[in-house]
């Protein structure tokens, strides 16, 4: 039998305050936040594509870094998913009697840390290695994603904070280690059929 942790003792009252605020907010605001919470991760994919496209004009090493961003995000997601299975914290909507904007996930869909927050934070930090401007935009979007996940009732505040830390740390560690090898990898790849992915002909 799986024994799941109850995170309501950590910041359940803060979570309830946010969810109640969402219930009394204007419908247009709730709809906007819900849409962002559900579909907002697509923006990070667009920013990754833009980062890679611009990096091709900078040089092969910059392109290698840009192409690594999606893989870094996958790594961060994997670490986050592993932590979910280790901690097994129930969703707040299962532990607290609240009405949320987002439908309550089934038992076994663990809450800690937040996948959305981890993916967004990993993308933001990784994009900072590609472009400060894109990274800054992604960082603002990542904060908005983290807040939205609490607003719609999917996570406790500590879930999204942990997700941000996990995603940011994973991206920072992987890209810091990879940065030293980007030039060598670029030289090898530029001599293959992958050259068009790295530089503008």
N, CA, C and O of each residue as an XYZ file, in Angstrom:
804
protein
N       0.835     -1.199      0.000
C       0.000      0.000      0.000
C       0.872      1.251      0.000
O       1.825      1.341      0.774
N       0.554      2.216     -0.860
C       1.318      3.447     -0.955
C       0.818      4.449      0.081
O      -0.373      4.755      0.148
N       1.745      4.948      0.882
C       1.399      5.972      1.863
C       1.899      7.310      1.321
O       3.105      7.527      1.205
N       0.980      8.191      0.994
C       1.337      9.488      0.422
C       1.434     10.542      1.521
O       0.704     10.492      2.511
N       2.335     11.486      1.335
C       2.505     12.564      2.295
C       1.428     13.629      2.114
O       0.934     13.847      1.008
N       1.078     14.276      3.195
C       0.082     15.349      3.184
C       0.811     16.672      3.371
O       1.322     16.964      4.452
N       0.855     17.471      2.307
C       1.592     18.732      2.372
C       0.801     19.893      2.930
O       1.307     21.014      2.985
N      -0.439     19.647      3.348
C      -1.271     20.759      3.816
C      -0.717     21.398      5.087
O      -1.001     22.562      5.369
N       0.069     20.648      5.852
C       0.632     21.203      7.083
C       1.769     22.182      6.804
O       2.155     22.953      7.682
N       2.304     22.153      5.585
C       3.415     23.041      5.242
C       2.907     24.444      4.940
O       3.311     25.409      5.588
N       2.026     24.553      3.963
C       1.478     25.863      3.592
C       0.049     25.727      3.071
O      -0.355     26.403      2.124
N      -0.701     24.839      3.713
C      -2.089     24.631      3.311
C      -2.935     25.886      3.434
O      -3.825     26.115      2.615
N      -2.667     26.705      4.451
C      -3.463     27.923      4.632
C      -3.182     28.923      3.517
O      -4.097     29.592      3.037
N      -1.917     29.029      3.101
C      -1.569     29.931      1.999
C      -2.216     29.452      0.702
O      -2.709     30.249     -0.096
N      -2.203     28.143      0.510
C      -2.844     27.571     -0.670
C      -4.339     27.894     -0.684
O      -4.887     28.306     -1.706
N      -4.986     27.701      0.461
C      -6.422     27.974      0.566
C      -6.735     29.441      0.292
O      -7.730     29.759     -0.359
N      -5.882     30.334      0.791
C      -6.079     31.769      0.547
C      -6.035     32.081     -0.952
O      -6.852     32.848     -1.460
N      -5.073     31.477     -1.649
C      -4.936     31.739     -3.089
C      -6.126     31.170     -3.852
O      -6.675     31.829     -4.735
N      -6.523     29.949     -3.513
C      -7.648     29.309     -4.201
C      -8.945     30.085     -3.963
O      -9.749     30.254     -4.880
N      -9.144     30.551     -2.739
C     -10.338     31.356     -2.446
C     -10.304     32.691     -3.188
O     -11.339     33.187     -3.634
N      -9.116     33.264     -3.315
C      -8.973     34.500     -4.078
C      -9.345     34.250     -5.544
O     -10.010     35.074     -6.173
N      -8.912     33.118     -6.073
C      -9.237     32.770     -7.467
C     -10.744     32.593     -7.652
O     -11.296     32.966     -8.687
N     -11.396     32.026     -6.653
C     -12.850     31.802     -6.750
C     -13.621     33.112     -6.848
O     -14.680     33.166     -7.475
N     -13.097     34.164     -6.232
C     -13.792     35.445     -6.224
C     -13.226     36.438     -7.240
O     -13.636     37.598     -7.278
N     -12.282     35.978     -8.062
C     -11.683     36.847     -9.075
C     -12.601     36.952    -10.285
O     -13.473     36.103    -10.470
N     -12.421     37.969    -11.103
C     -13.226     38.101    -12.331
C     -13.034     36.882    -13.233
O     -11.954     36.291    -13.272
N     -14.077     36.519    -13.945
C     -14.035     35.338    -14.798
C     -12.939     35.441    -15.854
O     -12.274     34.451    -16.162
N     -12.747     36.650    -16.414
C     -11.724     36.801    -17.455
C     -10.332     36.513    -16.913
O      -9.486     35.974    -17.627
N     -10.086     36.872    -15.646
C      -8.781     36.619    -15.045
C      -8.579     35.126    -14.820
O      -7.525     34.578    -15.143
N      -9.594     34.475    -14.264
C      -9.497     33.032    -14.049
C      -9.312     32.285    -15.363
O      -8.524     31.341    -15.438
N     -10.032     32.701    -16.394
C      -9.912     32.048    -17.703
C      -8.511     32.235    -18.281
O      -7.935     31.314    -18.861
N      -7.976     33.438    -18.112
C      -6.637     33.718    -18.628
C      -5.578     32.902    -17.897
O      -4.699     32.312    -18.525
N      -5.664     32.870    -16.576
C      -4.690     32.117    -15.781
C      -4.809     30.619    -16.065
O      -3.799     29.922    -16.168
N      -6.039     30.128    -16.192
C      -6.250     28.707    -16.485
C      -5.671     28.336    -17.847
O      -5.045     27.287    -17.998
N      -5.883     29.198    -18.828
C      -5.347     28.935    -20.171
C      -3.825     28.929    -20.145
O      -3.191     28.079    -20.771
N      -3.238     29.881    -19.417
C      -1.784     29.923    -19.307
C      -1.251     28.687    -18.593
O      -0.248     28.106    -19.008
N      -1.926     28.289    -17.517
C      -1.506     27.121    -16.755
C      -1.529     25.854    -17.605
O      -0.681     24.974    -17.455
N      -2.517     25.778    -18.503
C      -2.674     24.582    -19.336
C      -1.778     24.587    -20.556
O      -1.170     23.570    -20.890
N      -1.693     25.730    -21.227
C      -1.012     25.777    -22.530
C       0.275     26.606    -22.535
O       0.966     26.666    -23.552
N       0.594     27.231    -21.430
C       1.724     28.151    -21.404
C       3.077     27.546    -21.699
O       3.980     28.249    -22.152
N       3.240     26.242    -21.450
C       4.539     25.625    -21.715
C       4.913     25.693    -23.194
O       6.088     25.600    -23.548
N       3.908     25.855    -24.054
C       4.194     25.967    -25.490
C       5.056     27.190    -25.782
O       5.846     27.182    -26.726
N       4.907     28.247    -24.974
C       5.713     29.444    -25.186
C       7.200     29.135    -25.047
O       8.024     29.677    -25.784
N       7.539     28.264    -24.103
C       8.953     27.928    -23.896
C       9.518     27.174    -25.097
O      10.688     27.340    -25.443
N       8.695     26.352    -25.726
C       9.130     25.665    -26.945
C       9.406     26.673    -28.050
O      10.376     26.536    -28.796
N       8.548     27.689    -28.152
C       8.747     28.733    -29.156
C      10.043     29.501    -28.877
O      10.813     29.783    -29.795
N      10.277     29.834    -27.613
C      11.493     30.563    -27.247
C      12.734     29.730    -27.533
O      13.760     30.272    -27.943
N      12.654     28.433    -27.323
C      13.786     27.556    -27.648
C      14.081     27.579    -29.136
O      15.239     27.645    -29.548
N      13.024     27.525    -29.944
C      13.196     27.557    -31.399
C      13.798     28.888    -31.846
O      14.684     28.920    -32.700
N      13.316     29.978    -31.266
C      13.854     31.299    -31.602
C      15.322     31.388    -31.180
O      16.152     31.915    -31.920
N      15.635     30.877    -30.003
C      17.013     30.890    -29.524
C      17.948     30.135    -30.449
O      19.046     30.605    -30.746
N      17.517     28.962    -30.907
C      18.338     28.182    -31.834
C      18.502     28.910    -33.160
O      19.604     28.956    -33.707
N      17.417     29.483    -33.687
C      17.474     30.168    -34.974
C      18.462     31.332    -34.933
O      19.225     31.545    -35.874
N      18.438     32.076    -33.838
C      19.367     33.205    -33.701
C      20.793     32.728    -33.463
O      21.744     33.349    -33.936
N      20.944     31.633    -32.736
C      22.281     31.124    -32.414
C      23.031     30.695    -33.669
O      24.261     30.751    -33.696
N      22.325     30.271    -34.701
C      22.962     29.860    -35.951
C      23.746     31.006    -36.572
O      24.718     30.771    -37.290
N      23.345     32.220    -36.310
C      24.040     33.382    -36.857
C      25.230     33.785    -35.978
O      26.086     34.563    -36.401
N      25.276     33.255    -34.763
C      26.382     33.568    -33.858
C      27.558     32.634    -34.095
O      28.710     33.066    -34.140
N      27.251     31.336    -34.246
C      28.315     30.364    -34.456
C      27.885     28.972    -34.070
O      26.841     28.776    -33.447
N      28.704     28.004    -34.448
C      28.362     26.603    -34.217
C      28.263     26.266    -32.728
O      27.372     25.522    -32.318
N      29.170     26.808    -31.922
C      29.149     26.514    -30.486
C      27.869     27.044    -29.841
O      27.278     26.381    -28.989
N      27.446     28.239    -30.248
C      26.200     28.802    -29.725
C      25.015     27.944    -30.131
O      24.077     27.770    -29.353
N      25.049     27.409    -31.342
C      23.961     26.554    -31.814
C      23.902     25.253    -31.039
O      22.820     24.759    -30.724
N      25.074     24.695    -30.730
C      25.105     23.465    -29.932
C      24.465     23.702    -28.572
O      23.693     22.870    -28.094
N      24.779     24.825    -27.953
C      24.169     25.164    -26.661
C      22.659     25.307    -26.798
O      21.905     24.804    -25.965
N      22.217     25.993    -27.851
C      20.782     26.191    -28.066
C      20.070     24.865    -28.316
O      18.966     24.644    -27.820
N      20.704     23.988    -29.084
C      20.097     22.686    -29.365
C      20.050     21.796    -28.126
O      19.254     20.859    -28.056
N      20.901     22.094    -27.156
C      20.920     21.296    -25.923
C      19.782     21.664    -24.976
O      19.443     20.887    -24.084
N      19.191     22.841    -25.163
C      18.166     23.314    -24.231
C      17.002     22.336    -24.072
O      16.625     22.040    -22.938
N      16.411     21.819    -25.162
C      15.304     20.863    -24.973
C      15.719     19.613    -24.205
O      14.936     19.074    -23.422
N      16.942     19.153    -24.426
C      17.421     17.962    -23.713
C      17.614     18.261    -22.230
O      17.362     17.410    -21.376
N      18.062     19.473    -21.935
C      18.201     19.885    -20.541
C      16.840     19.889    -19.854
O      16.714     19.459    -18.707
N      15.835     20.371    -20.554
C      14.475     20.395    -20.001
C      13.982     18.981    -19.734
O      13.329     18.733    -18.720
N      14.288     18.057    -20.631
C      13.899     16.653    -20.425
C      14.587     16.080    -19.190
O      13.974     15.342    -18.419
N      15.855     16.417    -19.005
C      16.586     15.961    -17.812
C      15.920     16.493    -16.552
O      15.709     15.752    -15.592
N      15.589     17.784    -16.559
C      14.934     18.392    -15.398
C      13.597     17.724    -15.117
O      13.252     17.473    -13.962
N      12.849     17.437    -16.171
C      11.570     16.752    -15.995
C      11.779     15.365    -15.383
O      11.014     14.940    -14.517
N      12.811     14.670    -15.836
C      13.096     13.342    -15.294
C      13.432     13.379    -13.813
O      12.960     12.546    -13.040
N      14.255     14.353    -13.419
C      14.605     14.501    -11.999
C      13.363     14.820    -11.187
O      13.155     14.263    -10.110
N      12.538     15.722    -11.710
C      11.312     16.115    -11.017
C      10.360     14.927    -10.865
O       9.767     14.729     -9.805
N      10.221     14.144    -11.928
C       9.333     12.973    -11.881
C       9.831     11.947    -10.879
O       9.035     11.307    -10.191
N      11.146     11.788    -10.794
C      11.710     10.847     -9.822
C      11.423     11.298     -8.393
O      11.108     10.486     -7.523
N      11.538     12.608     -8.166
C      11.240     13.137     -6.833
C       9.768     12.943     -6.480
O       9.435     12.664     -5.328
N       8.892     13.089     -7.465
C       7.463     12.856     -7.223
C       7.227     11.451     -6.694
O       6.484     11.257     -5.732
N       7.864     10.469     -7.329
C       7.690      9.083     -6.925
C       8.305      8.815     -5.560
O       7.842      7.946     -4.820
N       9.346      9.561     -5.232
C      10.011      9.378     -3.943
C       9.206      9.997     -2.805
O       9.050      9.383     -1.749
N       8.695     11.209     -3.014
C       7.986     11.934     -1.954
C       6.523     11.500     -1.849
O       6.013     11.305     -0.745
N       5.849     11.347     -2.989
C       4.450     10.907     -3.039
C       3.529     11.769     -2.179
O       2.851     11.285     -1.273
N       3.532     13.034     -2.490
C       2.650     13.963     -1.784
C       1.315     14.066     -2.522
O       1.280     14.294     -3.731
N       0.232     13.897     -1.787
C      -1.101     14.022     -2.387
C      -1.332     15.438     -2.891
O      -0.792     16.403     -2.350
N      -2.145     15.546     -3.940
C      -2.548     16.855     -4.437
C      -3.338     17.578     -3.343
O      -4.061     16.945     -2.573
N      -3.198     18.904     -3.277
C      -3.924     19.650     -2.234
C      -5.437     19.491     -2.335
O      -6.128     19.509     -1.317
N      -5.961     19.334     -3.556
C      -7.407     19.188     -3.714
C      -7.908     17.866     -3.152
O      -9.109     17.684     -2.954
N      -6.976     16.934     -2.893
C      -7.359     15.665     -2.283
C      -7.277     15.717     -0.756
O      -7.923     14.933     -0.061
N      -6.476     16.649     -0.250
C      -6.284     16.766      1.195
C      -7.153     17.844      1.828
O      -7.488     17.764      3.010
N      -7.516     18.851      1.043
C      -8.290     19.971      1.567
C      -9.632     20.068      0.850
O      -9.728     19.750     -0.335
N     -10.641     20.495      1.547
C     -11.969     20.651      0.941
C     -12.077     22.035      0.319
O     -12.522     22.988      0.960
N     -11.669     22.127     -0.915
C     -11.698     23.396     -1.635
C     -12.231     23.171     -3.043
O     -12.126     22.080     -3.603
N     -12.800     24.224     -3.592
C     -13.243     24.200     -4.985
C     -12.175     24.868     -5.824
O     -11.853     26.035     -5.603
N     -11.619     24.142     -6.789
C     -10.507     24.652     -7.586
C     -10.927     24.879     -9.039
O     -11.908     24.307     -9.516
N     -10.168     25.721     -9.723
C     -10.446     25.997    -11.131
C     -10.128     24.798    -12.006
O     -10.822     24.535    -12.989
N      -9.085     24.075    -11.651
C      -8.690     22.894    -12.414
C      -9.249     21.650    -11.749
O      -9.261     21.544    -10.523
N      -9.709     20.713    -12.558
C     -10.254     19.468    -12.012
C      -9.190     18.740    -11.199
O      -8.014     18.726    -11.562
N      -9.617     18.143    -10.107
C      -8.678     17.466     -9.220
C      -8.150     16.186     -9.879
O      -8.937     15.333    -10.291
N      -6.823     16.049     -9.981
C      -6.261     14.829    -10.579
C      -6.593     13.594     -9.756
O      -6.940     13.696     -8.580
N      -6.485     12.435    -10.377
C      -6.771     11.182     -9.687
C      -5.692     10.890     -8.648
O      -4.559     11.349     -8.792
N      -6.025     10.138     -7.610
C      -5.013      9.737     -6.628
C      -3.851      9.024     -7.324
O      -4.052      8.237     -8.249
N      -2.648      9.312     -6.867
C      -1.474      8.733     -7.511
C      -0.803      9.691     -8.469
O       0.316      9.443     -8.918
N      -1.482     10.793     -8.788
C      -0.880     11.864     -9.577
C      -0.288     12.837     -8.573
O      -0.945     13.789     -8.152
N       0.952     12.591     -8.197
C       1.564     13.274     -7.057
C       1.819     14.750     -7.319
O       1.905     15.193     -8.465
N       1.937     15.495     -6.232
C       1.968     16.952     -6.308
C       3.360     17.565     -6.203
O       3.626     18.596     -6.820
N       4.243     16.952     -5.438
C       5.554     17.556     -5.138
C       6.681     16.837     -5.862
O       6.809     15.616     -5.765
N       7.511     17.603     -6.597
C       7.440     19.017     -6.970
C       6.573     19.189     -8.218
O       6.153     18.206     -8.829
N       6.316     20.409     -8.583
C       5.492     20.709     -9.746
C       6.262     20.491    -11.042
O       7.321     21.083    -11.246
N       5.730     19.639    -11.919
C       6.360     19.414    -13.218
C       6.375     20.688    -14.054
O       7.389     21.033    -14.661
N       5.234     21.386    -14.081
C       5.151     22.600    -14.880
C       6.202     23.623    -14.445
O       6.870     24.228    -15.283
N       6.343     23.810    -13.142
C       7.314     24.781    -12.637
C       8.741     24.352    -12.947
O       9.583     25.185    -13.280
N       9.014     23.062    -12.840
C      10.362     22.560    -13.124
C      10.721     22.732    -14.593
O      11.827     23.162    -14.921
N       9.791     22.397    -15.473
C      10.035     22.543    -16.914
C      10.252     24.007    -17.274
O      11.181     24.344    -18.007
N       9.391     24.870    -16.754
C       9.500     26.300    -17.060
C      10.809     26.884    -16.541
O      11.468     27.643    -17.250
N      11.193     26.538    -15.308
C      12.424     27.071    -14.731
C      13.646     26.540    -15.464
O      14.603     27.278    -15.695
N      13.619     25.265    -15.831
C      14.746     24.688    -16.566
C      14.909     25.381    -17.911
O      16.027     25.699    -18.318
N      13.809     25.613    -18.595
C      13.867     26.295    -19.882
C      14.406     27.709    -19.728
O      15.217     28.159    -20.538
N      13.958     28.408    -18.695
C      14.392     29.788    -18.481
C      15.889     29.866    -18.218
O      16.590     30.671    -18.832
N      16.375     29.035    -17.312
C      17.811     29.057    -16.990
C      18.640     28.631    -18.192
O      19.671     29.237    -18.485
N      18.194     27.589    -18.889
C      18.935     27.122    -20.062
C      18.978     28.193    -21.150
O      20.000     28.370    -21.813
N      17.874     28.898    -21.331
C      17.835     29.945    -22.353
C      18.739     31.127    -22.014
O      19.178     31.850    -22.909
N      19.016     31.324    -20.735
C      19.957     32.377    -20.353
C      21.350     32.107    -20.912
O      22.116     33.040    -21.153
N      21.678     30.828    -21.120
C      22.966     30.463    -21.710
C      22.983     30.761    -23.206
O      24.048     30.851    -23.817
N      21.808     30.911    -23.785
C      21.686     31.152    -25.226
C      21.534     32.638    -25.519
O      22.197     33.179    -26.403
N      20.648     33.295    -24.763
C      20.369     34.715    -24.967
C      19.840     35.308    -23.671
O      18.877     34.797    -23.099
N      20.454     36.367    -23.214
C      19.985     36.996    -21.972
C      18.569     37.535    -22.121
O      17.765     37.468    -21.191
N      18.277     38.065    -23.296
C      16.942     38.634    -23.525
C      15.880     37.539    -23.504
O      14.853     37.683    -22.841
N      16.124     36.440    -24.228
C      15.166     35.331    -24.242
C      15.074     34.684    -22.862
O      13.993     34.296    -22.418
N      16.215     34.573    -22.193
C      16.221     33.980    -20.857
C      15.434     34.816    -19.861
O      14.715     34.275    -19.020
N      15.570     36.140    -19.954
C      14.823     37.027    -19.057
C      13.325     36.913    -19.307
O      12.532     36.872    -18.366
N      12.942     36.863    -20.587
C      11.526     36.695    -20.926
C      11.005     35.356    -20.405
O       9.900     35.273    -19.871
N      11.812     34.317    -20.568
C      11.412     32.988    -20.093
C      11.328     32.949    -18.576
O      10.486     32.242    -18.021
N      12.195     33.704    -17.895
C      12.168     33.719    -16.428
C      10.869     34.336    -15.919
O      10.272     33.840    -14.964
N      10.434     35.427    -16.563
C       9.152     36.037    -16.186
C       8.011     35.059    -16.439
O       7.110     34.912    -15.614
N       8.061     34.392    -17.588
C       7.023     33.414    -17.926
C       7.035     32.236    -16.949
O       5.979     31.701    -16.611
N       8.217     31.835    -16.499
C       8.322     30.728    -15.550
C       7.697     31.095    -14.206
O       7.014     30.281    -13.585
N       7.936     32.326    -13.767
C       7.307     32.789    -12.514
C       5.792     32.798    -12.658
O       5.071     32.399    -11.744
N       5.310     33.260    -13.820
C       3.865     33.275    -14.061
C       3.299     31.865    -14.076
O       2.194     31.630    -13.587
N       4.054     30.926    -14.637
C       3.595     29.538    -14.659
C       3.504     28.975    -13.239
O       2.527     28.313    -12.890
N       4.521     29.239    -12.431
C       4.521     28.737    -11.052
C       3.326     29.275    -10.277
O       2.643     28.523     -9.582
N       3.071     30.576    -10.394
C       1.938     31.183     -9.687
C       0.622     30.608    -10.201
O      -0.292     30.354     -9.416
N       0.521     30.405    -11.499
C      -0.734     29.917    -12.084
C      -1.096     28.519    -11.584
O      -2.274     28.184    -11.465
N      -0.087     27.713    -11.295
C      -0.366     26.336    -10.850
C      -0.980     26.319     -9.457
O      -1.743     25.412     -9.125
N      -0.653     27.309     -8.648
C      -1.303     27.434     -7.336
C      -2.684     28.056     -7.524
O      -3.651     27.630     -6.893
N      -2.773     29.051     -8.380
C      -4.034     29.760     -8.617
C      -5.138     28.802     -9.066
O      -6.272     28.901     -8.599
N      -4.813     27.880     -9.966
C      -5.834     26.942    -10.459
C      -6.081     25.792     -9.496
O      -6.977     24.977     -9.714
N      -5.280     25.723     -8.421
C      -5.505     24.706     -7.394
C      -4.753     23.418     -7.581
O      -5.009     22.451     -6.863
N      -3.822     23.367     -8.531
C      -3.125     22.115     -8.820
C      -2.010     21.805     -7.828
O      -1.668     20.639     -7.630
N      -1.432     22.845     -7.195
C      -0.266     22.647     -6.331
C      -0.273     23.569     -5.127
O      -0.870     24.646     -5.148
N       0.405     23.125     -4.075
C       0.723     23.989     -2.948
C       1.836     24.952     -3.384
O       2.552     24.668     -4.345
N       1.988     26.078     -2.696
C       3.116     26.975     -3.008
C       4.470     26.282     -2.914
O       5.350     26.529     -3.739
N       4.648     25.402     -1.902
C       5.961     24.745     -1.781
C       6.224     23.774     -2.923
O       7.380     23.479     -3.224
N       5.185     23.280     -3.554
C       5.369     22.398     -4.719
C       6.004     23.153     -5.876
O       6.943     22.666     -6.507
N       5.481     24.355     -6.152
C       6.007     25.113     -7.284
C       7.387     25.688     -6.970
O       8.239     25.775     -7.855
N       7.610     26.076     -5.725
C       8.935     26.564     -5.352
C       9.980     25.460     -5.519
O      11.075     25.698     -6.030
N       9.629     24.267     -5.087
C      10.540     23.130     -5.243
C      10.754     22.825     -6.719
O      11.870     22.519     -7.138
N       9.682     22.908     -7.508
C       9.808     22.666     -8.936
C      10.753     23.656     -9.593
O      11.569     23.276    -10.432
N      10.647     24.923     -9.217
C      11.538     25.952     -9.759
C      12.991     25.642     -9.397
O      13.881     25.742    -10.241
N      13.222     25.270     -8.149
C      14.591     24.955     -7.702
C      15.145     23.753     -8.455
O      16.289     23.776     -8.911
N      14.342     22.710     -8.587
C      14.780     21.500     -9.285
C      15.107     21.813    -10.740
O      16.165     21.432    -11.241
N      14.195     22.510    -11.415
C      14.416     22.823    -12.818
C      15.616     23.715    -13.038
O      16.436     23.461    -13.921
N      15.720     24.764    -12.234
C      16.826     25.709    -12.384
C      18.168     25.039    -12.077
O      19.144     25.241    -12.800
N      18.216     24.246    -11.008
C      19.463     23.578    -10.630
C      19.895     22.572    -11.690
O      21.075     22.497    -12.031
N      18.948     21.800    -12.211
C      19.280     20.820    -13.236
C      19.844     21.496    -14.476
O      20.851     21.052    -15.029
N      19.197     22.569    -14.910
C      19.659     23.280    -16.101
C      21.032     23.905    -15.874
O      21.902     23.840    -16.742
N      21.220     24.503    -14.715
C      22.488     25.152    -14.408
C      23.638     24.146    -14.378
O      24.710     24.404    -14.924
N      23.409     23.007    -13.740
C      24.461     21.996    -13.632
C      24.805     21.387    -14.985
O      25.977     21.248    -15.333
N      23.780     21.028    -15.738
C      24.024     20.373    -17.032
C      24.685     21.321    -18.018
O      25.668     20.951    -18.660
N      24.168     22.535    -18.151
C      24.728     23.452    -19.140
C      26.079     24.019    -18.721
O      26.908     24.325    -19.579
N      26.315     24.164    -17.432
C      27.635     24.607    -16.975
C      28.684     23.566    -17.332
O      29.788     23.908    -17.757
N      28.335     22.288    -17.157
C      29.262     21.211    -17.509
C      29.437     21.102    -19.017
O      30.537     20.833    -19.499
N      28.358     21.308    -19.759
C      28.402     21.161    -21.203
C      29.083     22.325    -21.906
O      29.637     22.170    -22.995
N      29.036     23.489    -21.274
C      29.575     24.700    -21.908
C      31.044     24.534    -22.272
O      31.499     25.050    -23.293
N      31.790     23.807    -21.428
C      33.216     23.625    -21.671
C      33.475     22.726    -22.879
O      34.555     22.755    -23.467
N      32.463     21.924    -23.240
C      32.644     20.992    -24.354
C      31.911     21.425    -25.621
O      31.967     20.734    -26.638
N      31.229     22.555    -25.564
C      30.418     22.993    -26.699
C      31.262     23.249    -27.945
O      30.855     22.901    -29.053
N      32.432     23.855    -27.767
C      33.276     24.176    -28.921
C      33.745     22.907    -29.620
O      33.701     22.814    -30.847
N      34.194     21.929    -28.834
C      34.672     20.673    -29.420
C      33.538     19.935    -30.120
O      33.719     19.393    -31.211
N      32.361     19.918    -29.484
C      31.208     19.255    -30.097
C      30.801     19.963    -31.380
O      30.408     19.314    -32.350
N      30.891     21.280    -31.393
C      30.526     22.052    -32.577
C      31.456     21.731    -33.744
O      31.007     21.602    -34.883
N      32.749     21.602    -33.461
C      33.707     21.292    -34.517
C      33.427     19.928    -35.129
O      33.505     19.760    -36.346
N      33.105     18.961    -34.291
C      32.811     17.615    -34.797
C      31.530     17.612    -35.612
O      31.488     17.036    -36.699
N      30.479     18.253    -35.095
C      29.182     18.229    -35.773
C      29.184     19.058    -37.053
O      28.472     18.742    -38.006
N      29.982     20.115    -37.069
C      30.027     20.968    -38.248
C      30.612     20.243    -39.453
O      30.408     20.659    -40.594
N      31.340     19.159    -39.200
C      31.938     18.382    -40.283
C      31.010     17.282    -40.777
O      31.397     16.471    -41.619
N      29.789     17.251    -40.259
C      28.825     16.218    -40.644
C      27.656     16.858    -41.399
O      27.657     18.054    -41.692
N      26.665     16.021    -41.701
C      25.470     16.515    -42.384
C      24.608     17.414    -41.499
O      23.645     18.022    -41.965
N      24.967     17.489    -40.221
C      24.216     18.337    -39.291
C      24.648     19.801    -39.355
O      24.088     20.640    -38.650
N      25.627     20.114    -40.184
C      26.140     21.479    -40.252
C      25.045     22.535    -40.439
O      25.117     23.586    -39.803
N      24.018     22.296    -41.298
C      22.968     23.320    -41.459
C      22.209     23.651    -40.165
O      21.604     24.716    -40.046
N      22.251     22.731    -39.210
C      21.601     23.010    -37.930
C      22.430     23.952    -37.065
O      21.921     24.537    -36.109
N      23.709     24.096    -37.404
C      24.617     24.838    -36.543
C      24.947     26.239    -37.048
O      25.107     27.166    -36.255
N      25.048     26.391    -38.344
C      25.442     27.694    -38.894
C      24.599     28.031    -40.112
O      24.043     27.150    -40.768
N      24.516     29.315    -40.397
C      23.836     29.767    -41.600
C      24.792     29.624    -42.771
O      25.898     30.164    -42.738
N      24.388     28.919    -43.779
C      25.265     28.687    -44.932
C      25.456     29.966    -45.744
O      26.164     29.958    -46.751
